């Protein structure tokens, strides 16, 4: 990527542009479609209960969060929160090492 020290948010549009610059995709529109496909494949795997491991990046998995009793912060009334599934991401050691530089 770039050597800039200015902090920005990396967006889908930016990633599509990177795919185009590195000749992975001929146009930004194709780069955007590639990103859509990658996200869809990851989502489908997670919906099917599978984990997704991307070497050098991290691991996506689905965890079960049990039902809980919470309190409404405004009224203090108890609120039942149903059990649900949640996506968990564990970054790889390589990614953590790169962030820690």
N, C-alpha and C positions, 0 to 999 in steps of 0.2 A: 504494500500500500504506500502511503506517502510518509515523508519524514516530518510533516508539520506537527508542531507542538500544540496547536489549537485543538481544543476538545469539541467534537461534534458527535451527533448521533448517526450511526451508520444505518441507512435506510435500504429498503428493497431496491429503490431506484439507483442508489449508489452501488450496491452489489451487482445489479444488472450491468451498470457501466463498467465495473471492473471485469466482469466476464467478457464484455465486448473488447476492452483494451487488451486483454490477454488472449484474444482470438479463440476463446471457448465458444462464443456466440458471435454470429455475424452482425447482429443488430441488438440494440438495447431491448427491443420488444421480444426477441428470441431469448435473450438473457433473463428477462422477467418471466417468460414461460418456463424456462429451465428451473428457476427458483420456485415457481408455483408447483412444478412437478416434484421437486425434492421435498417441499413442505407437505404435499399431499401424500407422498410415499411414507414419510415419517409419521404423519397423522394416522394413516391406515394401519401401519404396523402397531402403533400404540393402541388404537381402537381394538385391534385383534388380540391385545394382551401381550404383545411381544416387546422386548426392549430393543433400542436402536443404539448401537455402539459405533461411533465415528472415531477411528484411531487418530490421536493427536488433538481431538476436539473435546469429546466427552461422551457420556452415556445418558440417554433418555429412557425413563421407565415410568410405569404407572404404579402408584401405591394406593392402597385403600386407607382412607381416613375414617376412623370410627365416628359414630354419632356422638354428639357432645351436648352438654347443657352450657349455655353461655348467658350473659346478662346484657340487656339493652343498656348501653352506657348513659342514655338520656333519662330513662325511667327507672332503671335498676331491675326491671321485670325479667324473670328467667325466660330464655328463648331456647327451644330445642333446635339444634342444627343437625340435619339428617346426615347419615353416612354418605360418603362420596368418593369418587376416584380423583386423584390429582396427579399431574405430570411432574416428575422429579427429574432434575438435571444434575449430574455429577460431572464437573469438569475434569479433564485428564490432567495428569501431572505435568505434561508438556505445556498445556494451556496455562495452568497455574504458574509455572515457571516463567513463561513469557510475560504474564501480567505483572509478576513480582519484580521485573527488571527495573 
